[in-house]
Amino acid sequence: QHLPFAAQERCRLSAKTIAVGDGFAAALFGAFSQTFLKMVAEVAEVTISQDGEKAGEAWTSWIPYISILGLVVCAPMQLILLNLTLRAMPVQYAVRCFPETARDCPCSTRVQPPRSEG
């Protein structure tokens, strides 16, 4: 009787695990959206090219339409998953401070040696 409930508890994912998965999925959808954007840009370039013969051939295949559909699906999904990830986990920013400008950098915290009395 209690086995299904125990299996559900064991397989339940933590919020941090789900957020990490959302982050990886956002990266995947971002890569796909960049690929689809490149495909759409290539078709647009052929369409507006000076060679009128190739301009009509670009849209005779199903690839441009699938590329536009993929871009319409993947770009919003990337933003949605990225928002879910940022909402679920704290964000840390890394700002590089070069040694010659470290005193002017707002993120630098230099540890001062203890002052000796006397």
Secondary structure, DSSP 4 states (H G I P E B T S, - for coil): --HHHHHHHHHPPPHHHHHHHHHHHHHHHHHHHHHHHHHHHHHHHHHTSS-HHHHHHTTSSSHHHHHHHHHHHHHHHHHHHHHHHHHHS---------GGGTTT-TT--PPPPPPPP-
